[in-house]
Amino acid sequence: MHIGTDEETLEVRAIEVTGSNIGDAPILPDLLDQTPADEQIGSVTADGACDTRKCHEAIAARGAAAVIPPRKNATPWKPTSPGAVARNEALRASKYLGRAIWRRWSGHHRRSRVESKMNCIKLLGQSLMAKDFERQVAELQVRIAVLNGYTALGIPVTVPVE
């Protein structure tokens, strides 16, 4: 299962259910397509598995910034498209700053919010009741709706006490 969340509301906005043999990169464009075209996407944060031309092009086509760490052995791409230009800039910045500093500077740490949301989905049940794939998808969509309902009730705000 792959999800896309709204960074401000922490609401799950996109879900793609696949088998375990499907990686993140082929799914990312489908997740972006689930957000209506008239809604602006500010940035897309993903792991290094999404450092592919297809992912960068899909993100650039939506006018969003890609926050994807370049692979360790990455080389610059020919700047023939907006996605390739943005990816080359990220590659230059990560080589100049170092990978650890680039992650902090770029805001890549925000990806942990999606991982936390995925953990919340798992807390609603590790296994699915349905045996049929279509019903499993429906079951997961119900779980997402329940989780979004809880999220809408409010997100705790932590403040330091003096």
C-alpha positions in Angstrom: 0.0 0.0 0.0 1.2 3.5 -0.9 -0.3 6.7 0.5 0.0 10.4 -0.2 -0.8 12.9 2.6 -1.5 16.6 2.9 1.4 18.0 4.9 -0.7 20.7 6.6 -3.8 18.7 7.5 -2.1 15.3 7.7 -5.1 13.9 5.9 -4.5 10.9 3.6 -5.4 12.3 0.1 -4.3 9.4 -2.1 -4.0 5.6 -1.7 -2.8 3.0 -4.1 -3.1 -0.7 -3.1 -0.6 -3.0 -4.8 1.1 -6.3 -4.2 4.4 -6.4 -2.3 6.3 -6.9 -5.6 5.5 -3.3 -6.8 7.9 -0.6 -5.7 7.3 3.1 -4.9 8.5 4.6 -8.2 5.9 3.2 -10.5 3.1 4.2 -8.1 4.1 7.9 -7.5 2.5 9.3 -10.7 -0.7 7.4 -10.0 -0.8 8.9 -6.5 -0.3 12.4 -7.9 -3.2 11.8 -10.4 -5.6 11.2 -7.5 -5.2 14.9 -6.5 -7.5 17.0 -8.7 -5.6 18.9 -11.4 -7.0 22.2 -10.1 -5.5 21.7 -6.7 -1.9 22.9 -6.3 0.7 20.5 -4.9 3.6 22.4 -3.2 6.1 19.6 -2.9 6.4 15.9 -3.1 8.7 14.2 -0.6 9.7 10.6 -1.3 12.6 8.2 -0.7 15.5 7.6 -3.0 13.6 4.8 -4.8 11.6 7.5 -6.6 14.8 9.1 -8.1 13.6 8.2 -11.6 12.9 10.2 -14.7 9.2 9.2 -14.6 8.7 10.4 -11.0 10.6 13.7 -11.5 8.6 14.4 -14.7 5.3 13.6 -13.0 6.1 16.0 -10.1 7.3 18.7 -12.5 4.2 18.4 -14.6 2.1 19.2 -11.5 4.3 22.3 -10.8 5.5 20.8 -7.5 9.0 20.7 -6.0 10.6 17.2 -5.7 12.2 16.5 -2.4 13.8 13.2 -3.4 17.4 12.3 -2.4 19.5 11.4 -5.4 20.9 7.9 -5.4 24.4 7.5 -4.0 25.9 6.7 -7.4 23.7 9.4 -9.2 25.1 11.3 -12.2 23.6 14.4 -13.8 20.9 13.9 -16.4 20.8 15.8 -19.6 18.7 18.9 -18.8 16.0 18.2 -21.5 13.0 18.7 -19.2 11.9 20.6 -16.1 12.1 17.4 -14.0 15.7 16.7 -15.1 16.7 20.3 -14.4 15.2 20.1 -10.8 16.8 16.7 -10.2 20.2 18.0 -11.3 19.9 20.9 -8.9 19.1 18.5 -6.0 22.1 16.4 -7.1 24.4 19.4 -7.1 23.1 20.6 -3.7 23.4 17.2 -2.1 27.0 16.8 -3.3 27.9 20.3 -2.2 26.3 20.1 1.2 26.6 16.4 1.9 23.7 14.0 2.0 22.9 14.5 5.8 22.9 18.3 5.6 20.9 18.2 2.3 18.2 16.1 3.9 17.8 18.7 6.7 18.1 21.7 4.4 15.6 20.3 1.9 13.0 19.3 4.5 13.3 15.6 3.6 12.7 14.8 7.2 9.0 15.7 6.7 8.7 12.3 5.0 8.5 10.8 8.5 4.9 12.2 8.8 3.8 9.9 6.1 5.6 7.0 7.8 3.8 7.9 11.0 0.5 8.0 9.2 1.2 4.5 7.7 1.9 3.3 11.2 -1.5 4.6 12.3 -3.2 2.7 9.5 -1.4 -0.5 10.6 -2.6 0.2 14.2 -6.2 -0.2 12.9 -5.3 -3.8 12.1 -2.3 -5.7 10.8 -4.4 -8.1 8.6 -7.3 -7.6 6.3 -10.6 -9.5 6.8 -11.5 -9.7 3.1 -10.0 -12.4 0.9 -10.9 -10.8 -2.5 -8.5 -8.1 -3.7 -11.3 -5.6 -4.6 -12.8 -6.0 -1.1 -9.4 -5.6 0.5 -9.0 -2.3 -1.3 -12.4 -1.2 0.0 -11.5 -2.3 3.5 -8.3 -0.2 3.4 -10.3 2.8 2.0 -12.7 2.5 5.0 -9.7 2.5 7.4 -8.3 5.6 5.7 -11.7 7.3 6.0 -11.8 6.4 9.7 -8.3 7.7 10.2 -9.0 10.9 8.4 -12.1 11.3 10.6 -9.8 11.1 13.7 -7.3 13.5 12.2 -10.1 16.0 11.5 -11.0 16.0 15.2 -7.7 17.7 15.9 -4.0 17.2 16.0 -2.3 17.6 19.4 -0.2 20.7 19.8 2.9 20.3 22.0 4.3 23.4 23.6 7.1 23.7 26.2 6.1 24.5 29.7 8.2 27.1 31.5 
